Amino acid sequence: MDSMYGRVIQTILYYIHQMQVQYAINYQMVPFVV
């Protein structure tokens, strides 16, 4: 169960990281659009 739990945490962290990267890219592309 520990390995499964760790995998879930990694997936969530990866998903959040992807969202942050996408947000940064969008913000840089359209800095005047809030």
PDB file as gemmi writes it, atoms N, CA and C in Angstrom:
CRYST1    1.000    1.000    1.000  90.00  90.00  90.00 P 1                      
ATOM      1  N   MET A   1       0.838  -1.205   0.000  1.00  0.00           N  
ATOM      2  CA  MET A   1       0.000   0.000   0.000  1.00  0.00           C  
ATOM      3  C   MET A   1       0.874   1.257   0.000  1.00  0.00           C  
ATOM      4  N   ASP A   2       2.043   1.178   0.615  1.00  0.00           N  
ATOM      5  CA  ASP A   2       2.925   2.340   0.674  1.00  0.00           C  
ATOM      6  C   ASP A   2       3.360   2.748  -0.727  1.00  0.00           C  
ATOM      7  N   SER A   3       3.711   1.759  -1.548  1.00  0.00           N  
ATOM      8  CA  SER A   3       4.178   2.069  -2.900  1.00  0.00           C  
ATOM      9  C   SER A   3       3.043   2.686  -3.720  1.00  0.00           C  
ATOM     10  N   MET A   4       1.832   2.175  -3.526  1.00  0.00           N  
ATOM     11  CA  MET A   4       0.687   2.715  -4.258  1.00  0.00           C  
ATOM     12  C   MET A   4       0.417   4.149  -3.816  1.00  0.00           C  
ATOM     13  N   TYR A   5       0.502   4.387  -2.514  1.00  0.00           N  
ATOM     14  CA  TYR A   5       0.267   5.724  -1.976  1.00  0.00           C  
ATOM     15  C   TYR A   5       1.307   6.696  -2.516  1.00  0.00           C  
ATOM     16  N   GLY A   6       2.560   6.257  -2.554  1.00  0.00           N  
ATOM     17  CA  GLY A   6       3.636   7.097  -3.072  1.00  0.00           C  
ATOM     18  C   GLY A   6       3.412   7.418  -4.536  1.00  0.00           C  
ATOM     19  N   ARG A   7       2.909   6.433  -5.279  1.00  0.00           N  
ATOM     20  CA  ARG A   7       2.671   6.656  -6.707  1.00  0.00           C  
ATOM     21  C   ARG A   7       1.563   7.690  -6.900  1.00  0.00           C  
ATOM     22  N   VAL A   8       0.541   7.621  -6.072  1.00  0.00           N  
ATOM     23  CA  VAL A   8      -0.558   8.589  -6.163  1.00  0.00           C  
ATOM     24  C   VAL A   8      -0.039   9.993  -5.870  1.00  0.00           C  
ATOM     25  N   ILE A   9       0.796  10.106  -4.838  1.00  0.00           N  
ATOM     26  CA  ILE A   9       1.363  11.411  -4.481  1.00  0.00           C  
ATOM     27  C   ILE A   9       2.194  11.947  -5.636  1.00  0.00           C  
ATOM     28  N   GLN A  10       3.010  11.082  -6.252  1.00  0.00           N  
ATOM     29  CA  GLN A  10       3.840  11.517  -7.382  1.00  0.00           C  
ATOM     30  C   GLN A  10       2.965  12.003  -8.531  1.00  0.00           C  
ATOM     31  N   THR A  11       1.881  11.298  -8.790  1.00  0.00           N  
ATOM     32  CA  THR A  11       0.983  11.678  -9.882  1.00  0.00           C  
ATOM     33  C   THR A  11       0.362  13.041  -9.617  1.00  0.00           C  
ATOM     34  N   ILE A  12      -0.072  13.259  -8.369  1.00  0.00           N  
ATOM     35  CA  ILE A  12      -0.693  14.537  -8.008  1.00  0.00           C  
ATOM     36  C   ILE A  12       0.317  15.669  -8.132  1.00  0.00           C  
ATOM     37  N   LEU A  13       1.529  15.454  -7.619  1.00  0.00           N  
ATOM     38  CA  LEU A  13       2.561  16.487  -7.682  1.00  0.00           C  
ATOM     39  C   LEU A  13       2.912  16.791  -9.131  1.00  0.00           C  
ATOM     40  N   TYR A  14       2.979  15.740  -9.963  1.00  0.00           N  
ATOM     41  CA  TYR A  14       3.292  15.925 -11.381  1.00  0.00           C  
ATOM     42  C   TYR A  14       2.186  16.731 -12.059  1.00  0.00           C  
ATOM     43  N   TYR A  15       0.936  16.430 -11.728  1.00  0.00           N  
ATOM     44  CA  TYR A  15      -0.198  17.131 -12.319  1.00  0.00           C  
ATOM     45  C   TYR A  15      -0.165  18.609 -11.942  1.00  0.00           C  
ATOM     46  N   ILE A  16       0.102  18.898 -10.663  1.00  0.00           N  
ATOM     47  CA  ILE A  16       0.185  20.284 -10.198  1.00  0.00           C  
ATOM     48  C   ILE A  16       1.324  21.006 -10.897  1.00  0.00           C  
ATOM     49  N   HIS A  17       2.458  20.321 -11.049  1.00  0.00           N  
ATOM     50  CA  HIS A  17       3.615  20.919 -11.713  1.00  0.00           C  
ATOM     51  C   HIS A  17       3.273  21.275 -13.155  1.00  0.00           C  
ATOM     52  N   GLN A  18       2.588  20.382 -13.847  1.00  0.00           N  
ATOM     53  CA  GLN A  18       2.206  20.641 -15.232  1.00  0.00           C  
ATOM     54  C   GLN A  18       1.276  21.854 -15.315  1.00  0.00           C  
ATOM     55  N   MET A  19       0.358  21.976 -14.357  1.00  0.00           N  
ATOM     56  CA  MET A  19      -0.558  23.112 -14.336  1.00  0.00           C  
ATOM     57  C   MET A  19       0.219  24.408 -14.144  1.00  0.00           C  
ATOM     58  N   GLN A  20       1.200  24.396 -13.243  1.00  0.00           N  
ATOM     59  CA  GLN A  20       2.001  25.589 -12.981  1.00  0.00           C  
ATOM     60  C   GLN A  20       2.808  25.974 -14.211  1.00  0.00           C  
ATOM     61  N   VAL A  21       3.386  24.980 -14.892  1.00  0.00           N  
ATOM     62  CA  VAL A  21       4.174  25.251 -16.096  1.00  0.00           C  
ATOM     63  C   VAL A  21       3.276  25.837 -17.180  1.00  0.00           C  
ATOM     64  N   GLN A  22       2.113  25.242 -17.384  1.00  0.00           N  
ATOM     65  CA  GLN A  22       1.185  25.719 -18.406  1.00  0.00           C  
ATOM     66  C   GLN A  22       0.747  27.144 -18.091  1.00  0.00           C  
ATOM     67  N   TYR A  23       0.501  27.426 -16.812  1.00  0.00           N  
ATOM     68  CA  TYR A  23       0.081  28.764 -16.408  1.00  0.00           C  
ATOM     69  C   TYR A  23       1.188  29.766 -16.695  1.00  0.00           C  
ATOM     70  N   ALA A  24       2.427  29.397 -16.405  1.00  0.00           N  
ATOM     71  CA  ALA A  24       3.567  30.284 -16.640  1.00  0.00           C  
ATOM     72  C   ALA A  24       3.714  30.567 -18.136  1.00  0.00           C  
ATOM     73  N   ILE A  25       3.550  29.536 -18.959  1.00  0.00           N  
ATOM     74  CA  ILE A  25       3.669  29.698 -20.412  1.00  0.00           C  
ATOM     75  C   ILE A  25       2.560  30.623 -20.919  1.00  0.00           C  
ATOM     76  N   ASN A  26       1.343  30.386 -20.475  1.00  0.00           N  
ATOM     77  CA  ASN A  26       0.221  31.215 -20.913  1.00  0.00           C  
ATOM     78  C   ASN A  26       0.409  32.654 -20.458  1.00  0.00           C  
ATOM     79  N   TYR A  27       0.924  32.822 -19.251  1.00  0.00           N  
ATOM     80  CA  TYR A  27       1.111  34.164 -18.708  1.00  0.00           C  
ATOM     81  C   TYR A  27       2.173  34.919 -19.498  1.00  0.00           C  
ATOM     82  N   GLN A  28       3.210  34.204 -19.924  1.00  0.00           N  
ATOM     83  CA  GLN A  28       4.268  34.841 -20.697  1.00  0.00           C  
ATOM     84  C   GLN A  28       3.781  35.175 -22.107  1.00  0.00           C  
ATOM     85  N   MET A  29       2.913  34.326 -22.647  1.00  0.00           N  
ATOM     86  CA  MET A  29       2.429  34.546 -24.010  1.00  0.00           C  
ATOM     87  C   MET A  29       1.434  35.703 -24.043  1.00  0.00           C  
ATOM     88  N   VAL A  30       0.597  35.808 -23.014  1.00  0.00           N  
ATOM     89  CA  VAL A  30      -0.403  36.879 -22.966  1.00  0.00           C  
ATOM     90  C   VAL A  30      -0.301  37.604 -21.621  1.00  0.00           C  
ATOM     91  N   PRO A  31       0.760  38.384 -21.431  1.00  0.00           N  
ATOM     92  CA  PRO A  31       1.005  39.043 -20.148  1.00  0.00           C  
ATOM     93  C   PRO A  31      -0.010  40.137 -19.826  1.00  0.00           C  
ATOM     94  N   PHE A  32      -0.741  40.612 -20.839  1.00  0.00           N  
ATOM     95  CA  PHE A  32      -1.676  41.697 -20.606  1.00  0.00           C  
ATOM     96  C   PHE A  32      -3.098  41.188 -20.398  1.00  0.00           C  
ATOM     97  N   VAL A  33      -3.270  39.880 -20.511  1.00  0.00           N  
ATOM     98  CA  VAL A  33      -4.597  39.305 -20.303  1.00  0.00           C  
ATOM     99  C   VAL A  33      -4.627  38.632 -18.937  1.00  0.00           C  
ATOM    100  N   VAL A  34      -5.492  39.133 -18.070  1.00  0.00           N  
ATOM    101  CA  VAL A  34      -5.539  38.574 -16.715  1.00  0.00           C  
ATOM    102  C   VAL A  34      -6.726  37.623 -16.599  1.00  0.00           C  
TER     103      VAL A  34                                                      
END                                                                             
